[in-house]
Amino acid sequence: MTNICSRQQIEEVLPGLDILGLIEDGFVAYSKGQAVVPPVGELSFRQPPGDVHIKYGYLENDDYYVIKIASGFYDNPTQGLASSNGMMLLFRQQTGEPLAILLDEGVLTDIRTAAAGAIVAKYMAPEHLNCVGIFGTGVQARLQLEYLTKVISCENVLVWGRSEEKLESYKHEVEHLGLQIESSEDPDMVASNSQLIVTTTPTTKPLFHPDSIQPGTHITAMGSDTPEKNEIPSSLLGIADLIVADSIIQCQERGEIHHAVERGFIKIGQVTELGDLIQNSPKTTAEGITIADLTGVAVQDIQIAKAVYHALHN
Amino acid sequence: MTNICSRQQIEEVLPGLDILGLIEDGFVAYSKGQAVVPPVGELSFRQPPGDVHIKYGYLENDDYYVIKIASGFYDNPTQGLASSNGMMLLFRQQTGEPLAILLDEGVLTDIRTAAAGAIVAKYMAPEHLNCVGIFGTGVQARLQLEYLTKVISCENVLVWGRSEEKLESYKHEVEHLGLQIESSEDPDMVASNSQLIVTTTPTTKPLFHPDSIQPGTHITAMGSDTPEKNEIPSSLLGIADLIVADSIIQCQERGEIHHAVERGFIKIGQVTELGDLIQNSPKTTAEGITIADLTGVAVQDIQIAKAVYHALHN
């Protein structure tokens, strides 16, 4: 019997789940080599423009395997549709029986991405945290902040965006968090005044000047997940005390680390994988600049799909 | 709104569909380069042993893209479960919206595979056909014969299998076709008395001696779909008048053609792709031996998923 779960059903159980703990376990298993995660399957469309990613895999000795389909069709908003869509499929690892179809419309991908940002902050955010800087005003800009509040305490937030309208709308969306939110259209002002920075944009040109970043700052770049996108200056990676990747193999092909290696600022051997960081050093003590590059790994999908399935069917 | 379709619903509409015509169109589009079919995604499991294949793609300027998941877990029968399972997912090519989830449990894969065998017979079966030879007694051995009867007329069938029990059970399963079915455990007897042979086994050692095949015989090998499987003697390909592949690129990696090329009996340039054969020569006139190698292509999945979706929702 295959269970079909609607977005509404999924959203109802999400608040009760320990998403962070489960995804942390997933990253650890991944870095220990206990996850089977083949290369991402891709379909591209030109007219109208769209991309489909198929991420799939399993943890060894687990009960399930998961196949996640996520699409982005960038002209959708002109028809009143969201750009993103998708579903997660959960199967029994011992028999191949389909157990659940989670028709989440991309929500679970958004949540597991925000959770990875929070996990990074838990291990990498500086102790002295006066202000969080958020770059971007979209869904991830909102969710990253929501999930950050689960692991750090900081009252002040500076948000950067390209238009005053989007910044106002963002402030309204996150006002339920009860934080002091200020906005700015000056990226270097946001960069120089924040000790924890999260970038959530699809830009191909760095958002701020490297000199704007103060010692004792951590930056999580989660927007750059393709070979072209590039949110932070590659030279910053060259002077960072610690660089962390969600998946070293993936970050050699896409994201910030890929640019910095290509431009000769770092060697891939300098990069620590997130799952190894979690296992080996409960909290980083770097006093300089630290950087995490998140490109999204199928273990996150595996873990969140399992958690939702258990909540709905146990 | 995503439509969820059960195996029963799917089986109810199948008899009314022109599966052969649609899959023929799919092969033609594929050979014309109008289909986008990325490499197959694979997951393997050791304990218990299982394989999962993800086949996906789309026809250009069509309304849909299709993702098919098919699994084989070989210990399932000990628990009273079928080895095969799977589903097909249909999405709107313009927006990424999921339109239908066909919970076919692998039935549509079985049917589209049988349809490919019938299409090959339509174009390649010899004019003088006294007896059809079937190797194997499983689901495909039955379905291939059922679909063959849609395109050829031949009263006599010889079936080969490894046990008398399975042969008796097979004869019972196909008796509704009203044919003269004889069985044998001697593969060379079946091979030498049949002018149209279909092999449907997972063997890694050729089923019969090359000398058993008479001039004027066509062989369709549909069982060998991995690099290891090998149903017909590679030397037979060396003396064949015509060799056809469902997908030349796939048959270079797996199946009969791959073995014959590797052993030096043929060059890949001698192979004709099925879609090209359909377009260029309405009926082959070869008087010697002809061979078709079927490994299964995502265009078949695309076409059958679309047909079922239309039947259920239009």
Interface residues (C-beta under 8 A of the other chain):
Chain A: T2 I4 V36 P38 G41 E42 L43 F45 P48 G50 V52 I54 Y56 G57 Y58 Y65 I67 I69 S71 G72 F73 N76 Q79 L81 N85 G86 M87 L89 F91 Q93 Q94 T95 G96 E97 P98 I101 L103
Chain B: T2 I4 V36 P38 G41 E42 L43 F45 P48 G50 V52 I54 Y56 G57 Y58 Y65 I67 I69 S71 G72 F73 N76 Q79 L81 N85 G86 M87 L89 F91 Q93 Q94 T95 G96 E97 P98 I101 L103
